């Protein structure tokens, strides 16, 4: 059996299998898609996917990294 059956002619997912959602921005820190975009990816047209792919590089710089782990989060409240 080959994997040729599963190959499709469409824009590939930007998923890098590092799925951690930024708590405030609600964007995956691995692929930079929103939760809604991740959930709807398989039902999107190629044009919709291409638009999202074009926007992803700009999203990387908009995310602030948390420092200090759980202790830092507890100090915020």
RODO-2510 file (C-alpha; in nm, 4 decimals, decimal comma):
residues 77
     n   res          X          Y          Z
     1     x     0,0000     0,0000     0,0000
     2     x     0,1309     0,3448    -0,0841
     3     x     0,0606     0,6860     0,0602
     4     x    -0,0320     0,8208    -0,2837
     5     x    -0,3994     0,7885    -0,1930
     6     x    -0,3556     1,0444     0,0855
     7     x    -0,1694     1,3040    -0,1216
     8     x    -0,3877     1,5946    -0,2232
     9     x    -0,3176     1,8934    -0,4420
    10     x    -0,3736     2,1673    -0,1842
    11     x    -0,1841     2,4091     0,0368
    12     x    -0,0215     2,2129     0,3169
    13     x    -0,0863     2,2897     0,6805
    14     x     0,1775     2,5079     0,8517
    15     x     0,1564     2,2824     1,1590
    16     x     0,4975     2,2013     1,3089
    17     x     0,3549     1,9732     1,5818
    18     x     0,4358     2,2178     1,8625
    19     x     0,0817     2,2907     1,9729
    20     x     0,0829     2,5462     2,2529
    21     x    -0,1818     2,8168     2,2465
    22     x    -0,0785     3,1618     2,3695
    23     x    -0,3240     3,2406     2,6514
    24     x    -0,4016     3,6014     2,5582
    25     x    -0,3645     3,6003     2,1800
    26     x    -0,5234     3,2535     2,1364
    27     x    -0,2680     3,1771     1,8657
    28     x    -0,0629     2,8590     1,8428
    29     x     0,3009     2,9396     1,9187
    30     x     0,4110     2,6657     1,6782
    31     x     0,2280     2,7575     1,3562
    32     x     0,0843     3,1010     1,4511
    33     x    -0,2708     3,0153     1,3470
    34     x    -0,5710     3,1018     1,5616
    35     x    -0,7769     2,8277     1,7207
    36     x    -1,0548     2,9003     1,4709
    37     x    -0,8144     2,8760     1,1762
    38     x    -0,6752     2,5449     1,3005
    39     x    -1,0242     2,4003     1,3452
    40     x    -1,1490     2,5191     1,0074
    41     x    -0,8340     2,4476     0,8042
    42     x    -0,9618     2,1316     0,6327
    43     x    -1,2774     2,3071     0,5130
    44     x    -1,1062     2,6188     0,3765
    45     x    -1,0511     2,6994     0,0132
    46     x    -0,7000     2,7310    -0,1279
    47     x    -0,7463     3,1093    -0,1421
    48     x    -0,8411     3,1256     0,2271
    49     x    -0,5436     2,9092     0,3213
    50     x    -0,3055     3,1173     0,1087
    51     x    -0,4235     3,4366     0,2773
    52     x    -0,3619     3,2896     0,6222
    53     x    -0,0194     3,1577     0,5177
    54     x     0,0745     3,5097     0,4020
    55     x    -0,0250     3,6553     0,7414
    56     x     0,1631     3,4039     0,9597
    57     x     0,5141     3,5614     0,9544
    58     x     0,3806     3,8909     1,0929
    59     x     0,2053     3,7126     1,3784
    60     x     0,5297     3,5716     1,5171
    61     x     0,6566     3,9110     1,6280
    62     x     0,3234     4,0021     1,7874
    63     x     0,3427     3,7262     2,0485
    64     x     0,5112     3,8055     2,3769
    65     x     0,6876     3,5198     2,5464
    66     x     0,6051     3,4388     2,9038
    67     x     0,8930     3,4100     3,1443
    68     x     0,8985     3,2520     3,4858
    69     x     0,6480     2,9719     3,4361
    70     x     0,3790     2,9104     3,6952
    71     x     0,5364     3,1336     3,9567
    72     x     0,5223     3,4373     3,7253
    73     x     0,1578     3,3689     3,6415
    74     x     0,0660     3,3491     4,0098
    75     x     0,2344     3,6838     4,0821
    76     x     0,0158     3,8544     3,8184
    77     x    -0,3053     3,7910     4,0099
***
